[in-house]
Amino acid sequence: MKKYLPVVVACQVQIQSLHRAFLLSLLLCVMLISGAARAGDIHVYAAASLTDAIGELGSAYEKTHKGVGIKASYAGSSTLAKQIENGAPAQLFISADQDWANYLQERQLLDENSRVNLLLNELVLIVPAGRKVDIRFDKDADLIASFNGKLCTGDPSHVPVGKYARQALEYYGWWDSIQPRLVGTPDVRTALAFVERGECALGIVYKTDALLTDKVDVVASFPAQSHVPIVYPGGLVRGANADAEAFWQFLQSDKAAQVFQRYGFKRAQ
């Protein structure tokens, strides 16, 4: 038996080498397939208030563009802009205010030639469904005396809805007095949820968010002169591919505008 041992060992070595080669080939195929799938993905970073509208439009786009996947991330515009600055794989950014689009453009991370003002929104005051309050949008009115509890909105230091809310509250002279009862949230949807659950007696959110739920009532819309226009600018992130550009053009189309309008947005163009 000993005289056959070298042959057996050689065969074992050859089989092991073939096995390793097969596994490496299989791994390479998996990586290529995965890479091909990822190559068709369009990474959209959009303000939280766009969650439902972009979700519907993304699904519709995927059905007519085989091999393309819309991978959307939603959060406060400030959070998304910081993530993009830190290398997040975004290809398209849609902000709820001009400031965070400017922030990325100033850092040469947003293509200014692709930048477009896409949508308009409104600012509203909400209460938990069925709750009655008597609030007048009047500079002589006392907001603090008109309700008990907290007022929720986005963090006024960086979240767009909170920044608009601060402007409106300052316009009526209510900003300083509301400070002890103000709750700042990371995005508009969190503020909405707090009011839905009754954790906040009042909320300042976008009209489009209030329309999505029957758990809140709209007290009134803030007059346009009380804050700067609520504009949603968007554009391609540096390095975006042709697929992302095509989807961005789709979001600017008449067909997409009909969907946005159904959610309460107005076309900015």
C-alpha positions in Angstrom: 0.0 0.0 0.0 2.8 2.4 0.7 3.9 2.6 -2.9 0.5 4.1 -3.8 0.5 6.7 -1.1 2.1 9.5 -3.1 -0.6 9.1 -5.8 -3.4 9.2 -3.3 -1.9 12.3 -1.7 -1.5 13.9 -5.0 -5.1 13.2 -5.9 -6.3 14.6 -2.6 -4.3 17.8 -3.2 -5.7 18.1 -6.7 -9.3 17.6 -5.4 -8.8 20.2 -2.7 -7.4 22.6 -5.2 -10.4 22.0 -7.5 -12.8 22.4 -4.6 -11.2 25.8 -3.7 -11.3 26.9 -7.3 -15.0 26.0 -7.5 -15.8 27.9 -4.3 -13.9 30.9 -5.5 -15.7 30.8 -8.8 -19.0 30.5 -7.0 -18.2 33.4 -4.8 -17.2 35.6 -7.7 -20.5 34.8 -9.5 -22.4 35.8 -6.4 -20.5 39.0 -6.1 -21.0 39.8 -9.8 -24.8 39.1 -9.5 -25.0 41.2 -6.4 -23.1 44.0 -8.0 -25.3 43.9 -11.0 -28.4 44.2 -8.8 -26.8 47.1 -6.9 -25.8 48.9 -10.1 -29.5 49.5 -10.9 -30.4 50.9 -7.5 -31.1 54.6 -7.1 -30.5 55.9 -3.6 -32.9 58.8 -2.8 -32.4 60.8 0.4 -35.7 62.8 0.9 -37.2 64.8 3.7 -39.5 62.8 6.0 -42.6 64.6 4.8 -42.1 63.1 1.4 -42.2 59.5 2.7 -45.6 58.5 1.3 -45.4 60.4 -2.0 -41.9 59.3 -3.0 -42.8 55.7 -1.8 -45.7 55.6 -4.2 -43.8 57.2 -7.1 -40.8 55.0 -6.6 -42.9 51.8 -6.8 -44.6 53.1 -9.9 -41.3 53.9 -11.5 -39.8 50.4 -10.7 -42.8 48.8 -12.5 -42.0 50.6 -15.8 -38.2 50.4 -15.5 -37.1 46.8 -15.1 -33.8 46.3 -13.3 -34.1 49.7 -11.5 -34.7 49.8 -7.7 -35.6 53.0 -5.8 -33.9 52.8 -2.4 -35.2 55.8 -0.4 -34.1 57.0 3.0 -36.3 59.5 4.9 -35.3 61.7 7.8 -35.0 65.3 8.7 -33.2 67.2 5.9 -30.4 68.2 8.2 -29.8 64.6 9.2 -29.7 63.5 5.5 -27.4 66.3 4.5 -24.9 65.5 7.2 -25.0 61.8 6.2 -24.3 62.7 2.6 -21.4 64.9 3.7 -20.0 61.9 5.6 -20.1 59.7 2.5 -23.6 58.1 2.5 -24.3 56.6 -1.0 -27.1 59.1 -2.0 -27.6 60.0 -5.6 -30.6 62.3 -5.2 -31.3 64.7 -2.4 -34.7 66.5 -1.8 -34.8 68.9 1.1 -37.7 70.5 2.9 -35.9 73.9 2.9 -33.3 75.8 0.9 -30.7 75.9 3.7 -29.7 72.2 3.6 -29.6 72.1 -0.2 -27.3 75.2 0.0 -25.2 73.4 2.6 -24.5 70.5 0.2 -24.1 72.8 -2.8 -21.5 75.0 -1.0 -19.5 71.8 -0.3 -19.8 70.8 -4.0 -21.8 67.7 -3.1 -24.9 68.8 -4.9 -24.9 69.5 -8.6 -26.2 73.0 -9.0 -27.1 72.5 -12.7 -29.6 69.8 -11.6 -31.1 71.7 -8.7 -34.8 72.4 -9.0 -37.4 73.8 -6.7 -39.8 70.8 -6.8 -42.7 71.4 -4.4 -44.4 73.8 -2.0 -46.1 73.1 1.3 -48.0 74.8 4.1 -47.6 75.1 7.8 -50.5 74.1 10.1 -51.3 74.0 13.8 -52.7 70.6 14.9 -54.3 69.1 18.0 -55.1 65.5 18.9 -58.4 64.5 17.2 -61.4 65.7 19.1 -59.5 68.1 21.3 -60.9 71.6 21.3 -58.8 74.8 21.6 -59.4 78.4 20.9 -56.4 79.9 19.2 -56.4 83.1 17.2 -53.6 84.0 14.8 -53.3 87.5 16.2 -50.3 89.4 17.6 -52.5 90.4 20.6 -53.5 86.8 21.4 -51.9 84.8 24.2 -50.9 81.4 22.9 -49.7 80.1 26.2 -53.1 80.8 27.9 -55.0 79.0 25.2 -53.9 75.4 25.9 -52.3 73.1 28.6 -49.4 70.9 27.8 -46.6 70.9 25.3 -46.2 72.1 21.8 -44.3 69.8 19.4 -42.5 70.6 16.2 -39.2 69.9 14.6 -36.1 71.0 16.4 -35.9 74.7 15.5 -32.1 74.7 15.5 -31.8 72.6 12.4 -35.0 70.8 11.3 -36.8 72.7 8.5 -40.4 72.4 9.9 -39.1 73.7 13.3 -37.3 76.6 11.6 -40.5 77.6 9.8 -42.4 77.2 13.1 -40.0 79.5 14.9 -40.5 82.1 12.2 -44.2 81.9 12.6 -44.1 82.0 16.4 -41.8 85.0 16.3 -44.1 86.8 13.8 -46.9 86.6 16.4 -44.6 87.4 19.4 -45.1 83.9 20.9 -41.6 82.5 20.6 -40.1 83.6 23.9 -43.1 82.6 26.0 -43.5 79.1 24.4 -39.9 78.1 25.1 -40.5 76.2 28.4 -43.3 74.1 26.7 -41.7 73.5 23.4 -40.6 70.0 22.4 -38.2 69.8 19.4 -38.2 66.5 17.4 -35.7 65.1 14.8 -38.2 65.4 12.0 -41.8 66.3 11.2 -43.2 62.8 11.4 -42.0 62.4 15.0 -43.8 65.7 15.9 -46.9 64.4 14.2 -46.7 61.1 16.1 -46.4 62.9 19.5 -49.6 64.8 18.8 -51.4 61.7 17.5 -50.6 59.9 20.8 -51.7 63.0 22.9 -48.2 63.4 24.3 -48.2 67.0 22.9 -51.3 69.2 23.2 -50.4 71.2 20.1 -48.2 70.6 17.1 -46.8 72.6 14.2 -46.3 70.4 11.1 -46.8 70.5 7.4 -50.3 70.4 5.9 -49.3 67.2 3.9 -48.5 65.3 7.1 -51.7 66.3 8.9 -53.7 65.1 5.9 -52.3 61.6 6.3 -54.0 60.8 9.6 -57.4 60.9 11.3 -55.8 61.1 14.7 -55.2 64.8 14.6 -57.3 67.9 13.7 -56.0 70.9 11.9 -56.8 74.1 13.9 -55.7 76.5 11.2 -53.0 77.1 8.6 -50.4 79.7 9.4 -50.7 82.8 7.0 -48.0 82.8 4.3 -46.6 86.1 5.6 -45.7 84.6 8.9 -42.8 82.5 7.5 -40.6 82.2 4.4 -42.1 80.1 1.6 -41.9 76.3 2.3 -40.0 75.1 -0.8 -38.6 71.7 -1.5 -35.4 72.0 -3.5 -33.7 68.9 -4.9 -30.8 67.9 -7.1 -28.4 65.2 -8.0 -25.6 64.3 -5.6 -22.1 64.4 -6.9 -21.3 61.2 -8.8 -25.0 60.3 -9.5 -25.5 58.1 -12.6 -27.8 58.4 -15.6 -30.5 56.2 -13.9 -30.7 58.7 -11.0 -30.9 61.6 -13.4 -33.8 59.9 -15.2 -35.7 59.3 -12.0 -35.1 63.0 -11.0 -36.6 64.0 -14.3 -39.6 61.7 -13.7 -40.2 63.4 -10.3 -40.5 66.7 -12.2 -43.0 65.4 -14.7 -46.7 66.1 -15.0 -47.5 62.5 -14.0 -45.5 62.8 -10.7 -47.1 66.2 -10.0 -50.5 64.6 -10.0 -49.4 62.2 -7.2 -47.7 64.9 -5.2 -50.9 67.0 -5.4 -53.0 64.1 -4.2 -50.8 64.2 -1.0 -51.4 67.9 -0.6 -48.2 69.3 -2.1 -48.2 72.1 -4.7 -46.0 72.2 -7.7 -43.2 74.8 -7.4 -42.3 75.1 -11.1 
